[in-house]
Amino acid sequence: MSKRVNNWISEEHEMSDGDYKSIKTTQSGDVYQLYVWVNTESKMYRRNLRKKHLETAKEKGTQEYIKIMSLVNNGKQVFSDDVIILVIRFIQYRQSDVDTGLIVKGRLTTIHTHLKHMMSYLHGDMRVHDTHHYSYKEYHKFIKKESNNTVNDDTLRNEYSSIRQ
């Protein structure tokens, strides 16, 4: 345990030989945060433990750490991809449908255009887990506004059906 590590960290407790930490910051309002470095994704996982008492924070942190390591050990991602990566993977997947003759190249071009419009709405750096059903409800209004109401409703329905695939 260490107290007042720097101006930002007021308490830091390493657990499991430094695999993860419970940290109380000056900004956190006396609650502990869990920090775990995920090697496979080269990212820091941070979670508010919502505990003010050290022992209960350690217990909750250990449970969360076990969940994270379970994902890592099973080859699953801890962090979701951003929507750009997802769109690229989907286009590659649908390209294989063109290669096998399931869809024509023109359909793939249409799907690509629909996804490009959706990307202008979602922003490329948005994470997949941050999107939800309601994100798409506002899409219709967004496109209508962007096009000064020149887009046909049938076009928007077609785009929406392409995106839902």
CYANA upper distance limits for C-alpha pairs under 8 A (distance plus 0.5 A):
  1 MET  CA     11 GLU  CA      7.83
  1 MET  CA     12 GLU  CA      6.46
  1 MET  CA     13 HIS  CA      5.24
  1 MET  CA     14 GLU  CA      7.51
  2 SER  CA     11 GLU  CA      6.30
  2 SER  CA     12 GLU  CA      5.97
  2 SER  CA     13 HIS  CA      7.15
  3 LYS  CA     10 SER  CA      6.19
  3 LYS  CA     11 GLU  CA      5.08
  3 LYS  CA     12 GLU  CA      7.16
  4 ARG  CA      9 ILE  CA      6.53
  4 ARG  CA     10 SER  CA      4.67
  4 ARG  CA     11 GLU  CA      6.24
  5 VAL  CA      9 ILE  CA      6.03
  5 VAL  CA     10 SER  CA      6.58
  5 VAL  CA     11 GLU  CA      7.20
  5 VAL  CA     12 GLU  CA      7.77
  6 ASN  CA     10 SER  CA      7.45
  7 ASN  CA     26 THR  CA      8.11
  8 TRP  CA     25 THR  CA      6.20
  8 TRP  CA     26 THR  CA      6.14
  8 TRP  CA     27 GLN  CA      8.06
  9 ILE  CA     23 ILE  CA      7.41
  9 ILE  CA     24 LYS  CA      6.60
  9 ILE  CA     25 THR  CA      4.86
  9 ILE  CA     26 THR  CA      6.64
 10 SER  CA     23 ILE  CA      8.18
 10 SER  CA     24 LYS  CA      6.16
 10 SER  CA     25 THR  CA      5.70
 10 SER  CA     26 THR  CA      6.49
 11 GLU  CA     23 ILE  CA      6.11
 11 GLU  CA     24 LYS  CA      5.48
 11 GLU  CA     25 THR  CA      7.35
 12 GLU  CA     21 LYS  CA      7.24
 12 GLU  CA     22 SER  CA      6.40
 12 GLU  CA     23 ILE  CA      4.97
 12 GLU  CA     24 LYS  CA      6.97
 13 HIS  CA     21 LYS  CA      5.97
 13 HIS  CA     22 SER  CA      5.66
 13 HIS  CA     23 ILE  CA      6.80
 14 GLU  CA     18 GLY  CA      5.45
 14 GLU  CA     19 ASP  CA      7.88
 14 GLU  CA     20 TYR  CA      6.53
 14 GLU  CA     21 LYS  CA      4.95
 14 GLU  CA     22 SER  CA      7.07
 15 MET  CA     19 ASP  CA      6.84
 15 MET  CA     20 TYR  CA      6.11
 15 MET  CA     21 LYS  CA      6.30
 15 MET  CA     22 SER  CA      8.24
 16 SER  CA     20 TYR  CA      7.28
 19 ASP  CA     36 VAL  CA      7.28
 19 ASP  CA     37 TRP  CA      8.00
 20 TYR  CA     34 LEU  CA      7.72
 20 TYR  CA     35 TYR  CA      6.22
 20 TYR  CA     36 VAL  CA      5.19
 20 TYR  CA     37 TRP  CA      7.62
 20 TYR  CA     65 TYR  CA      7.93
 21 LYS  CA     34 LEU  CA      6.29
 21 LYS  CA     35 TYR  CA      5.69
 21 LYS  CA     36 VAL  CA      7.18
 22 SER  CA     32 TYR  CA      6.46
 22 SER  CA     33 GLN  CA      5.97
 22 SER  CA     34 LEU  CA      5.25
 22 SER  CA     35 TYR  CA      6.90
 22 SER  CA     57 ALA  CA      7.88
 22 SER  CA     58 LYS  CA      7.45
 22 SER  CA     61 GLY  CA      7.63
 23 ILE  CA     32 TYR  CA      5.88
 23 ILE  CA     33 GLN  CA      5.61
 23 ILE  CA     34 LEU  CA      6.93
 23 ILE  CA     35 TYR  CA      7.89
 24 LYS  CA     28 SER  CA      7.05
 24 LYS  CA     30 ASP  CA      6.82
 24 LYS  CA     31 VAL  CA      6.53
 24 LYS  CA     32 TYR  CA      5.16
 24 LYS  CA     33 GLN  CA      6.64
 25 THR  CA     29 GLY  CA      8.09
 25 THR  CA     30 ASP  CA      7.76
 25 THR  CA     31 VAL  CA      8.43
 25 THR  CA     32 TYR  CA      8.10
 25 THR  CA     33 GLN  CA      8.49
 26 THR  CA     30 ASP  CA      7.96
 28 SER  CA     32 TYR  CA      7.82
 28 SER  CA     33 GLN  CA      8.41
 30 ASP  CA     52 LYS  CA      6.35
 31 VAL  CA     48 ASN  CA      8.07
 31 VAL  CA     49 LEU  CA      7.56
 31 VAL  CA     50 ARG  CA      6.02
 31 VAL  CA     51 LYS  CA      5.66
 31 VAL  CA     52 LYS  CA      5.03
 31 VAL  CA     53 HIS  CA      8.39
 32 TYR  CA     48 ASN  CA      6.96
 32 TYR  CA     49 LEU  CA      6.12
 32 TYR  CA     50 ARG  CA      6.90
 32 TYR  CA     51 LYS  CA      6.33
 32 TYR  CA     52 LYS  CA      6.78
 32 TYR  CA     54 LEU  CA      8.14
 32 TYR  CA     57 ALA  CA      6.86
 33 GLN  CA     46 ARG  CA      7.26
 33 GLN  CA     47 ARG  CA      6.12
 33 GLN  CA     48 ASN  CA      4.99
 33 GLN  CA     49 LEU  CA      5.83
 33 GLN  CA     50 ARG  CA      8.08
 34 LEU  CA     45 TYR  CA      8.25
 34 LEU  CA     46 ARG  CA      5.96
 34 LEU  CA     47 ARG  CA      5.59
 34 LEU  CA     48 ASN  CA      6.79
 34 LEU  CA     49 LEU  CA      6.92
 34 LEU  CA     61 GLY  CA      6.50
 35 TYR  CA     44 MET  CA      7.18
 35 TYR  CA     45 TYR  CA      6.15
 35 TYR  CA     46 ARG  CA      5.20
 35 TYR  CA     47 ARG  CA      7.31
 36 VAL  CA     44 MET  CA      6.25
 36 VAL  CA     45 TYR  CA      5.55
 36 VAL  CA     46 ARG  CA      7.11
 36 VAL  CA     65 TYR  CA      7.86
 37 TRP  CA     42 SER  CA      7.69
 37 TRP  CA     43 LYS  CA      6.51
 37 TRP  CA     44 MET  CA      5.02
 37 TRP  CA     45 TYR  CA      6.60
 38 VAL  CA     42 SER  CA      6.22
 38 VAL  CA     43 LYS  CA      5.98
 38 VAL  CA     44 MET  CA      6.52
 38 VAL  CA     45 TYR  CA      7.30
 38 VAL  CA     78 VAL  CA      8.48
 39 ASN  CA     43 LYS  CA      7.44
 40 THR  CA     72 VAL  CA      7.89
 41 GLU  CA     77 GLN  CA      8.29
 41 GLU  CA     78 VAL  CA      8.46
 41 GLU  CA     79 PHE  CA      8.39
 49 LEU  CA     57 ALA  CA      6.71
 49 LEU  CA     60 LYS  CA      7.28
 49 LEU  CA     61 GLY  CA      7.33
 50 ARG  CA     57 ALA  CA      8.20
 51 LYS  CA     56 THR  CA      7.06
 51 LYS  CA     57 ALA  CA      5.75
 52 LYS  CA     56 THR  CA      8.43
 52 LYS  CA     57 ALA  CA      7.55
 53 HIS  CA     57 ALA  CA      6.65
 54 LEU  CA     58 LYS  CA      6.59
 55 GLU  CA     59 GLU  CA      6.74
 56 THR  CA     60 LYS  CA      6.65
 57 ALA  CA     61 GLY  CA      6.33
 58 LYS  CA     62 THR  CA      6.50
 59 GLU  CA     63 GLN  CA      6.94
 60 LYS  CA     64 GLU  CA      6.75
 61 GLY  CA     65 TYR  CA      6.49
 62 THR  CA     66 ILE  CA      6.68
 63 GLN  CA     67 LYS  CA      6.97
 64 GLU  CA     68 ILE  CA      6.81
 65 TYR  CA     69 MET  CA      6.62
 66 ILE  CA     70 SER  CA      6.46
 67 LYS  CA     71 LEU  CA      6.94
 68 ILE  CA     72 VAL  CA      6.85
 68 ILE  CA     78 VAL  CA      7.16
 69 MET  CA     73 ASN  CA      6.39
 70 SER  CA     74 ASN  CA      6.63
 71 LEU  CA     75 GLY  CA      6.86
 71 LEU  CA     76 LYS  CA      5.53
 71 LEU  CA     77 GLN  CA      7.08
 71 LEU  CA     78 VAL  CA      6.97
 72 VAL  CA     76 LYS  CA      6.09
 72 VAL  CA     77 GLN  CA      7.18
 72 VAL  CA     78 VAL  CA      7.52
 80 SER  CA    127 ARG  CA      6.72
 80 SER  CA    128 VAL  CA      6.50
 80 SER  CA    129 HIS  CA      6.65
 81 ASP  CA     85 ILE  CA      6.78
 81 ASP  CA     86 LEU  CA      7.26
 81 ASP  CA    127 ARG  CA      6.27
 81 ASP  CA    128 VAL  CA      6.45
 82 ASP  CA     86 LEU  CA      7.14
 82 ASP  CA    124 GLY  CA      7.29
 82 ASP  CA    125 ASP  CA      6.19
 82 ASP  CA    126 MET  CA      5.94
 82 ASP  CA    127 ARG  CA      4.56
 82 ASP  CA    128 VAL  CA      6.02
 83 VAL  CA     87 VAL  CA      6.58
 83 VAL  CA    119 MET  CA      8.22
 83 VAL  CA    122 LEU  CA      8.42
 83 VAL  CA    123 HIS  CA      8.46
 83 VAL  CA    124 GLY  CA      6.27
 83 VAL  CA    125 ASP  CA      7.31
 83 VAL  CA    126 MET  CA      6.52
 83 VAL  CA    127 ARG  CA      6.38
 83 VAL  CA    128 VAL  CA      6.10
 84 ILE  CA     88 ILE  CA      6.72
 84 ILE  CA    119 MET  CA      8.14
 84 ILE  CA    124 GLY  CA      5.78
 84 ILE  CA    125 ASP  CA      7.70
 85 ILE  CA     89 ARG  CA      6.70
 86 LEU  CA     90 PHE  CA      6.61
 86 LEU  CA    128 VAL  CA      8.41
 87 VAL  CA     91 ILE  CA      6.63
 87 VAL  CA    115 LEU  CA      7.60
 88 ILE  CA     92 GLN  CA      6.74
 89 ARG  CA     93 TYR  CA      6.58
 90 PHE  CA     94 ARG  CA      6.62
 91 ILE  CA     95 GLN  CA      6.51
 91 ILE  CA    108 LEU  CA      8.13
 91 ILE  CA    112 HIS  CA      7.39
 92 GLN  CA     96 SER  CA      7.11
 93 TYR  CA     97 ASP  CA      7.48
 94 ARG  CA     98 VAL  CA      7.06
 94 ARG  CA    108 LEU  CA      7.31
 95 GLN  CA     99 ASP  CA      6.74
 95 GLN  CA    108 LEU  CA      7.57
 96 SER  CA    100 THR  CA      6.71
 97 ASP  CA    101 GLY  CA      6.53
 97 ASP  CA    102 LEU  CA      5.49
 97 ASP  CA    103 ILE  CA      6.29
 98 VAL  CA    102 LEU  CA      6.39
 98 VAL  CA    103 ILE  CA      5.55
 98 VAL  CA    104 VAL  CA      6.06
 98 VAL  CA    105 LYS  CA      6.45
 98 VAL  CA    108 LEU  CA      7.92
103 ILE  CA    107 ARG  CA      6.93
103 ILE  CA    108 LEU  CA      7.85
104 VAL  CA    108 LEU  CA      7.27
105 LYS  CA    109 THR  CA      6.83
106 GLY  CA    110 THR  CA      6.77
107 ARG  CA    111 ILE  CA      6.69
108 LEU  CA    112 HIS  CA      6.57
109 THR  CA    113 THR  CA      6.73
110 THR  CA    114 HIS  CA      6.70
111 ILE  CA    115 LEU  CA      6.66
111 ILE  CA    159 GLU  CA      8.30
111 ILE  CA    162 SER  CA      6.57
111 ILE  CA    163 ILE  CA      8.21
112 HIS  CA    116 LYS  CA      6.63
113 THR  CA    117 HIS  CA      6.86
114 HIS  CA    118 MET  CA      6.85
114 HIS  CA    159 GLU  CA      5.81
114 HIS  CA    162 SER  CA      7.44
114 HIS  CA    163 ILE  CA      7.58
115 LEU  CA    119 MET  CA      6.58
115 LEU  CA    159 GLU  CA      8.46
115 LEU  CA    163 ILE  CA      7.06
116 LYS  CA    120 SER  CA      7.00
117 HIS  CA    121 TYR  CA      7.29
118 MET  CA    122 LEU  CA      6.71
118 MET  CA    139 TYR  CA      8.14
118 MET  CA    163 ILE  CA      8.45
119 MET  CA    123 HIS  CA      6.05
119 MET  CA    124 GLY  CA      6.62
120 SER  CA    124 GLY  CA      8.29
121 TYR  CA    139 TYR  CA      7.31
121 TYR  CA    142 PHE  CA      7.67
122 LEU  CA    126 MET  CA      7.14
126 MET  CA    130 ASP  CA      7.26
126 MET  CA    131 THR  CA      8.21
127 ARG  CA    131 THR  CA      7.51
131 THR  CA    135 SER  CA      6.47
132 HIS  CA    136 TYR  CA      7.98
133 HIS  CA    137 LYS  CA      7.52
134 TYR  CA    138 GLU  CA      7.43
135 SER  CA    139 TYR  CA      7.50
136 TYR  CA    140 HIS  CA      8.09
138 GLU  CA    142 PHE  CA      6.72
139 TYR  CA    143 ILE  CA      6.66
140 HIS  CA    144 LYS  CA      6.72
140 HIS  CA    156 LEU  CA      7.25
141 LYS  CA    145 LYS  CA      6.62
142 PHE  CA    146 GLU  CA      6.61
143 ILE  CA    147 SER  CA      6.54
143 ILE  CA    151 VAL  CA      8.02
144 LYS  CA    148 ASN  CA      6.51
144 LYS  CA    149 ASN  CA      5.18
144 LYS  CA    150 THR  CA      7.51
144 LYS  CA    151 VAL  CA      6.68
145 LYS  CA    149 ASN  CA      6.57
147 SER  CA    151 VAL  CA      6.72
151 VAL  CA    155 THR  CA      7.36
151 VAL  CA    156 LEU  CA      7.90
152 ASN  CA    156 LEU  CA      7.15
153 ASP  CA    157 ARG  CA      6.75
154 ASP  CA    158 ASN  CA      6.69
155 THR  CA    159 GLU  CA      6.69
156 LEU  CA    160 TYR  CA      6.56
157 ARG  CA    161 SER  CA      6.72
158 ASN  CA    162 SER  CA      6.79
159 GLU  CA    163 ILE  CA      6.71
160 TYR  CA    164 ARG  CA      6.63
161 SER  CA    165 GLN  CA      7.18
